[in-house]
Amino acid sequence: MSSNVKVDYDSPASLKEFLDQHGLAMQKKFGQNFLINSAARKKLVDALEVEQGTSVWEIGPGLGAMTYDILNRGADLTAFEIDHGFASILKEFFGEMDNFCLVEGDVLKTWKKHLENTKQPERLFGNLPYNIAATIFADLITAGVRFEKGVITVQKEVAMRMCAAPGSDDYSSLAVLCQWAYDVTPLIDLSGGSFWPRPNVDSRAVKFVKKQDFPRCNDAAFFCRMQRALFAFRRKTIKNNLGAFMNSSEKAEIALQKAGIDPKLRAETLKIDDLLRLSDVAGELM
């Protein structure tokens, strides 16, 4: 294992001193917070279930606290880091290791190009800031990229949306996408005190396990577009939203009738199987 790591990941004082020595600073726009709870870090990496040669994508590694542990377990890790200063430290710490690859820049803009030159990874890991969590997951699933397993830490309310059940206030397009592609379970809650700098919100780690029965519809890309449209205006009925999506209120009514769905319902009341069935019928009418 690399002996270049010269920071105590559990100590805010050590982290601050290290940043100061290297002329670095935390940037609020990137939603940067270091997980200083070593027991929590171990639990998250354990849940990822990596072994020698497991391919992992880590989003937002920061200074590499959990990168260190994942690499130490023999995984082949690709780290996506937007902060140029942090990226330079990751190179210093891990750059000489054969099982480490660094992709600099905004992961939302870099992951597709990186994937063109490598195999699809088996694991996803990361502490994702609020402003990209929903977007990156939706982008990956919509593009047909699914991991065998994933462990991500997000703002608690985002995690609640990912795990939400039909009929609940948190049930949304994000919940449908996540639960369509994965079995999603909460893993651990993390208070603000587990991080430095301390955020004003609680976080929750969520585990994803790839569903084998997928996509369960005729056209996955069409389903992605349709379900997003159905949740676009939550106050409107499914008939109104579907009619706008299909550019025909008449076709929407026929589709709903064939799918056995009450046109007066709203999208947040429908189970994923209902939406998949509707997708197949609507697709045939488009």
Summary of the structure (lengths in Angstrom):
residues: 286
radius of gyration: 20.9
end to end distance: 56.1
largest distance: 67.2
contacts: 918
relative contact order: 0.11
helix: 47%
strand: 17%
